[in-house]
Amino acid sequence: MTSAGSGEVDMLLHYMPIVVRSHDLTDWERSFCASMVKRSKAGAFKPSHKQIATMRRIVDAFRSKDANGGVIDG
C-alpha cells in the first residue's frame, strides 16, 4: 500500500459527504464516512493508514459507479 499525501487525503475527505448520500453504501460504510466528515471538521485530523485505505476503497467504488452512469454528484 502506498502512503497518501495531504492532497489525496483532502480529495478523499472531499468525497465523504457526497458518498454518504449514495444509496450504494452499507450501513457501516455510511457511518464510517459520516465519522470521517465529523472528524475532519473538528480540527487537525490525520486519518490512519487503515482509514485512508478504507476511504480509498469506498471512493474508488463510488467513482467507478459514477463513471459507468450510476450516481451523480449532488
Backbone bond lengths (Angstrom), bond angles and torsions (degrees), N, CA, C in turn:
res aa  C-N    CA-C-N  psi(-1)  N-CA   C-N-CA  omega(-1)  CA-C   N-CA-C  phi
1 M - - - 1.451 - - 1.521 108.56 -
2 T 1.312 117.33 136.80 1.454 120.81 177.46 1.515 109.23 -90.85
3 S 1.331 115.28 150.65 1.455 118.37 179.32 1.522 109.15 -78.27
4 A 1.303 115.31 155.29 1.458 120.91 -177.33 1.521 109.84 -96.57
5 G 1.312 115.65 136.14 1.451 120.24 172.70 1.520 109.24 -82.13
6 S 1.322 116.33 168.73 1.462 119.31 -177.87 1.528 111.32 -62.74
7 G 1.344 117.23 -30.74 1.464 119.62 177.72 1.511 112.37 -65.56
8 E 1.349 116.25 -40.53 1.461 119.32 178.10 1.522 110.64 -67.34
9 V 1.322 117.17 -42.19 1.469 120.49 179.13 1.524 109.42 -61.30
10 D 1.341 117.28 -43.41 1.467 120.41 177.60 1.521 111.38 -59.84
11 M 1.352 116.70 -41.90 1.466 120.84 179.02 1.528 110.16 -63.82
12 L 1.333 116.48 -45.33 1.465 119.84 -179.99 1.526 110.64 -61.62
13 L 1.333 116.45 -44.44 1.468 120.07 179.35 1.523 111.38 -66.43
14 H 1.329 117.66 -31.34 1.467 121.25 176.24 1.526 110.77 -60.85
15 Y 1.317 116.16 -38.85 1.464 120.77 -178.46 1.530 113.65 -75.08
16 M 1.307 118.17 -22.70 1.470 120.25 -172.47 1.529 113.52 -54.76
17 P 1.346 120.72 -48.99 1.477 119.00 179.50 1.530 112.68 -63.59
18 I 1.332 116.38 -33.29 1.464 121.04 179.37 1.526 109.75 -69.17
19 V 1.323 115.35 -45.46 1.463 121.12 -177.98 1.528 110.99 -65.28
20 V 1.337 117.38 -35.86 1.471 121.21 179.60 1.524 110.74 -56.05
21 R 1.329 116.94 -33.32 1.471 120.73 -178.51 1.524 113.37 -82.84
22 S 1.330 116.32 -4.40 1.464 120.62 179.75 1.525 110.17 -70.76
23 H 1.309 116.04 146.84 1.461 121.36 179.01 1.521 112.26 -86.81
24 D 1.323 117.23 -3.41 1.457 121.34 -173.03 1.522 114.28 -97.69
25 L 1.328 117.78 11.62 1.458 121.05 -179.18 1.520 111.76 -96.42
26 T 1.324 114.45 151.88 1.460 118.53 169.32 1.532 107.05 -77.40
27 D 1.315 116.86 166.45 1.467 120.03 177.14 1.525 110.52 -59.41
28 W 1.347 116.56 -39.31 1.463 120.09 -179.42 1.530 110.17 -64.73
29 E 1.331 118.05 -44.67 1.466 121.32 179.79 1.525 111.16 -62.25
30 R 1.326 116.43 -42.09 1.471 120.64 178.92 1.535 110.62 -62.50
31 S 1.327 116.49 -43.41 1.457 121.29 178.51 1.530 111.03 -64.92
32 F 1.334 116.84 -40.97 1.467 121.70 178.31 1.525 110.12 -61.34
33 C 1.324 117.20 -49.12 1.467 121.52 -178.91 1.529 110.81 -61.77
34 A 1.322 116.83 -43.26 1.464 120.59 178.40 1.527 110.37 -62.00
35 S 1.314 116.79 -39.06 1.461 121.10 177.89 1.528 111.13 -64.20
36 M 1.325 117.23 -40.18 1.464 120.94 178.70 1.532 110.29 -64.14
37 V 1.328 116.79 -40.72 1.466 121.02 177.63 1.521 109.85 -61.13
38 K 1.322 116.39 -49.20 1.462 121.56 -178.43 1.529 110.97 -60.48
39 R 1.323 116.77 -46.14 1.467 120.54 -179.06 1.519 111.84 -65.09
40 S 1.315 116.64 -38.43 1.471 119.49 -177.81 1.524 111.25 -68.69
41 K 1.324 117.16 -29.65 1.465 120.76 179.75 1.524 112.20 -82.26
42 A 1.321 117.20 -15.54 1.460 121.34 -176.47 1.530 112.62 -78.23
43 G 1.309 118.01 -11.63 1.460 119.83 179.65 1.513 110.77 138.67
44 A 1.312 115.60 -149.89 1.465 121.35 -177.50 1.527 109.64 -64.51
45 F 1.312 115.63 105.23 1.463 121.90 -177.64 1.507 108.84 -122.37
46 K 1.307 115.93 124.41 1.459 121.36 177.02 1.521 107.74 -120.33
47 P 1.344 117.12 103.34 1.462 119.71 -178.35 1.526 111.22 -65.23
48 S 1.320 115.22 149.60 1.465 121.13 177.82 1.530 109.51 -72.25
49 H 1.329 115.59 167.41 1.472 120.15 177.56 1.530 110.67 -59.35
50 K 1.322 116.15 -38.99 1.467 120.18 -179.70 1.535 110.68 -67.34
51 Q 1.332 117.47 -40.68 1.466 120.83 177.51 1.528 110.64 -64.27
52 I 1.332 116.36 -40.97 1.465 120.28 178.90 1.529 110.01 -63.22
53 A 1.325 116.77 -44.00 1.467 120.56 179.32 1.528 110.59 -61.31
54 T 1.322 116.62 -39.85 1.472 120.75 179.62 1.525 109.94 -67.44
55 M 1.325 117.26 -43.86 1.468 120.24 177.80 1.531 110.64 -61.74
56 R 1.341 116.92 -41.83 1.468 120.36 177.94 1.520 110.89 -57.35
57 R 1.332 115.88 -47.98 1.460 120.61 -177.93 1.529 110.61 -60.29
58 I 1.322 116.71 -46.12 1.464 121.21 -178.02 1.531 110.67 -66.07
59 V 1.334 116.99 -45.91 1.470 120.93 -179.05 1.529 110.73 -67.10
60 D 1.334 117.25 -41.31 1.467 119.72 177.98 1.526 111.15 -60.42
61 A 1.325 117.06 -42.76 1.464 120.83 178.75 1.535 110.17 -64.17
62 F 1.329 116.40 -42.09 1.462 121.43 179.49 1.527 110.46 -63.08
63 R 1.342 116.58 -47.55 1.464 120.71 -178.50 1.523 111.34 -66.11
64 S 1.314 116.70 -35.62 1.458 120.99 177.84 1.524 110.10 -63.96
65 K 1.315 116.10 -45.09 1.459 120.42 178.83 1.526 110.30 -64.17
66 D 1.334 116.73 -40.98 1.463 121.93 179.05 1.533 110.52 -62.30
67 A 1.327 116.32 -41.46 1.469 120.80 -179.57 1.521 111.69 -67.60
68 N 1.322 116.35 -23.97 1.463 121.09 179.92 1.521 112.37 -95.87
69 G 1.329 116.83 17.51 1.464 120.14 175.33 1.507 113.94 87.70
70 G 1.322 117.01 20.99 1.462 120.53 -179.74 1.512 111.61 -89.35
71 V 1.285 117.20 -117.91 1.449 124.49 -174.08 1.530 110.20 -70.83
72 I 1.315 116.06 142.38 1.464 122.24 177.92 1.529 108.16 -110.26
73 D 1.353 116.08 139.33 1.481 119.72 176.45 1.515 108.84 -54.57
74 G 1.313 114.84 143.89 1.440 115.57 179.10 1.420 111.00 -173.15
